Amino acid sequence: MKKTVLIALASVAVGVLATLAITSQNKESAIDKVKVENVKQAAARDAEISLGAPVVEWDKTEYDFGTINQGDKVETTFEFTNVGKGDLIVTSVKGSCGCTTPKWPKEPVTVKPGESKTIDVAFNSRGKKNKTTNTVTLTTNTESGKEVVRIKAFVNAPKKDS
């Protein structure tokens, strides 16, 4: 009886191993899954890093609109320069909320070493009151991967009639 059980278990184990061997041969190996275009992009990025990462230098990293009235629309401009040795690539620029709107192309922008660019940032104070601070974040290929500038204002809300 014990012999029959052992033979049955051995047969099941051999069947499982055979199934695993057959199915594993049908799967792609890890090397087959690597995309050549990704390898080329990584090589270009690594070559750029060896030259020196791009470095962003701002004319200012914060702008204070001071005291404004609720509903005012105000705007400022931030200027930055790539002071690094490699190309700076800005892939996106986004405001922290819908009231803070940066003007920047949707597609990635390359900034060569020594080159400067500007970002116009509009702030709509509708519905805001008191002190408010918002940010604009640039997704970049700098060492940190992002750059952040801030705007702030004190928004006077209209007094409610009693």
Secondary structure, DSSP 4 states (H G I P E B T S, - for coil): -HHHHHHHHHHHHHHHHHHHHHHHHHSPPHHHH--HHHHHHHHHHHHHHHH----EEES-SEEEEEEEETT-EEEEEEEEEE-SSS-EEEEEEEESSTTEEEE--SS-EEE-TT-EEEEEEEEE-TT--EEEEEEEEEEESSSSSEEEEEEEEEEEPPPPP-
